[in-house]
Amino acid sequence: LTPKYDAAYKVVIGKVANGTVTATDAYGRSVTCTSNSTDAACTAWFTPGSVTLTATPTDKTQYRYLDFGSTCPGTASGLPSFDTGGGTCTFDLTGNVTDAITPSYQLLRTVTVAKVINGTVSATDVYNRAISCTDGSTDAACTGYFDDGSTVTLVATPDAGHRASWSDAYCAGHTSINHVTGAATCTIATIGANYTGGTSLTPKYDAAYKVVIGKVANGTV
């Protein structure tokens, strides 16, 4: 009987805070580094070939994967989806990787819109991540998570026969109203500083009535 010994190379994963990292090779062998692991506890040996590190936040409502930065010796994924919050680093293992590969995580803030009646609300950030609150939604259905320090724009769109507005202090001085559609926009800059979460933002929909003005000759109305 003849044993076979294949080459194996070392992969070091840096200390992981606020999440875990799982390293997997082409043969399905893997090692997982948990939050607060030390470098020594996160050393793995893989045969040459493709290796993928998957970074997953401990709580995706509090953190999301940000990047692997320059520590990824291959290709790192971009901004994660709103649902997963995780990211990957994939590279071809041809020798020992002794410089620790370390992901970083972005702190998130919770944005909650109170129950919506007579209209809808959408919330977006600069990355076009969004939440949408429909007529009759509950608080739980209208909660989203955005980067700490980012700017979030909420647009309240009224049903027919209504006009929208925002009365929250967080929207004071940062609200615009479209007098044609009746929609109202609230822009919260630097969430975490100007809005820390914990308070539901509440759109207001007032009844609105149509006024028809006849065609005017030789003047304006």
N, C-alpha and C positions, 0 to 999 in steps of 0.2 A: 504494500500500500504506500502510495507516495503523497505526502502532504504537499500543498502548494502555498507558497508565500508570495503574495502580491505586495507591491510597493504601497505604502500608506503615508499620507502627509498630514501634518498637524494643522488644525484650524483653531485659532483662539478667538473667543467671543468676549468682548469687554463687559464690564459690570453693567447690568441692566437695571434701570430704575423705572418704575411705573409701568412695567410690562414684562413680557417674556420673549425669548427668541428660540426658535426651533431650527436646527441645521439638519438638512436632509440631503443624502447623495442619490445618485442614479439608481442605487440598489435598494433604496427605501430605508437604509440605516439612518438613525437620527439621534440627536441629543438635544435636550431642552434646557435652557438656562432661565431660571426664574428671577423674579425681582429680588434684588439684594444678593444675588449670587456673586461669588468672587471670580476673578479671572481663572484661577486654578480649577475651579469647579466647572468651568465652561470651556474646557479643552477637549476637542474631539479629533479622532483619526479617521480619515476617509481615503479610499482608493482614488487614483486620478480620475478626473471626469467632472461633470457638472455638479455643483453644490448650490443649494438654495437655502438662504436664511430667511425665515419668516418672523417678522416682529409683530407682536400682538399686544395692545395695551391691556393692562390689568382690568380697567373699567373704561369701556369706550364712551361712556357718558362724561368722563372726566379728562380723558387724554386720547389723542390720536397719534398714530405714527407720523413723524415729521420727515426724517430722512436718515440715511446712514452716513451722509456727508462723504468726506474723502476716504473714510475707512473701508468703503466697499470696493474690493478690487475688480469688480465687474460692473454690472448694470443694476441700479437701484430703481425701484418703482417710484412713481410720482405720488401726487396727492391721493389718499385713499378715498373710497366711496363713503358716503354718509353712513352706510350701514356697518361696514366691516371695521373701519378705523385702523387697519393693519397695512403693512408694507413688506416688500421683499428685496433681497440682494442676491443676485445670481451671478456665478462666476465659474470659470474653468479652472479646476484645481490641478496645477502642474508642479507644485512644490509646497513646502511648509509656508503657512500664513501665520507669522508670529506677531504681526502688528494687529492688536485686537480690533475686531470688526464690531462696531458699537452703534446701535440705533439711538435716536433721540425721539422724545415724545413731546407733543405740544399740549399745553394746558387748555382745556375747553371751558366755556361758560354756557350755562343753560338759559335759553330764551323760551319763555312760555307765553302763549297767547290765551286769554280767557275765552270761555265759551262764546262762539260766534253766532249771532242771530241776525238775519236779514242781510247777510253778505258773506264774503270770504276774506281771508288774509293769507298773503304769501310773505315769507321772509327769506331773504337771500344775502349772501356775503360776496366778497370780491372774487371768491373761487366758484361762484355760481352754485354752491351747495344751497339747498332750499328745503323749506317745509311749507306745507299748504294746509290751511285750516278751512274746512268747508262749513256750510251752514249747519248748525246743530252740533258741531264738534265739541268734545269735552277737553278739559285742560290737558289730560294725558295724551290725547291724540294730536295736540298742537304744541309739542315740546321739541325743540331742536337744540343742537350743540354746535357752537361756533368758537373759533379761535379766540383766546383771551387777547384783548387789545385790538381786535379787528372792528370793522364798521359793518353793522347789519342794517339793512333796509327792509322795513315792513310796509306793505301796501295793502290797505283795506279797500276792497272793492264792493260797493253796495249792490243789493238786488234792485230790480226795477222799482221805482217809487220811493227810493231812499237816497240819502247822501251820507258820506262817512266823515268821521273826524276822530282825532285822538286827544284824550284829555289827560293822559298820564304825564306826570312831571318829567319823566325820562324823555318825553317827546317835545317838551316845552322849547319853543324857539327852533325846533328842527322838524317842523311839519309843513307840508305843502298840500294844497287841495286842488284837484282838477275840477274846475267848475263846469266842465262839459260832461264828464263821465260821473262826477260825484265821488271819485276815488280820493283817498287821503293817504299820503306817504309820511311815515315816521322814520327818521334816520338816527340811529344811535351810534355815535362815534366812540371808539375805545371802550367796548364792553369789558366789564371787569373793573373799570374805573368809574364809568358813568352809569353802568347798570350791572349789578352783580348777580342777577337772577334771584329767585326766591319770591319775586313779585310778578304776578301775571299782568301782562300788558293788555289793556282792554279797549278795543275799538268801539266807537259809538255810531249807531246808524239811526239817523232821524228821518222821519217821513219827509218826502220832497214832492212838490206838486209842479206840474208843467204849466207854463204860461206861454201862449202863442201870440206873437205880435205880427200884425198884418204888414203887408208890403208898404213901405213908406216912399212916397214921391216927394221930391224937393226938400228932403230933410232927413233927420235921423231920430231914432228913439232909443 
